[in-house]
Amino acid sequence: MRDEIERAEVLDGCLERINLGENPERVLEEHPDLADEIRPLLALARDLGSLPDPEPSVESLTATFTRLVLAETPQAPVRKRRAFSMRLWARAAAVLLVVLA
């Protein structure tokens, strides 16, 4: 685990220095024990950095925005409907009392 953390820190440092304009091979000379592992990762970072930024379509932006808005909108709790309301029971009882009286 410590080795992985050390490699990641060295890689971060190398990337930062290269992004500031230093020569990648000169940076790697300072870490000869990790140079063979880090060299392909630096090349990959360079290649990924040269890719164009994605340009999402209007449709995908609209769909994403809609999903976000719907996810943030609090939904009203669904009230469980009773088969007979209390008002209906009261009417039925009143009619029954009138009929039986």
Secondary structure, DSSP 8 states (H G I E B T S, - for coil): -HHHHHHHHHHHHHHHHHHTT--HHHHHHT-TTTHHHHHHHHHHHHHHHTS------HHHHHHHHHHHHHHHS---------SS-HHHHHHHHHHHHHHH-
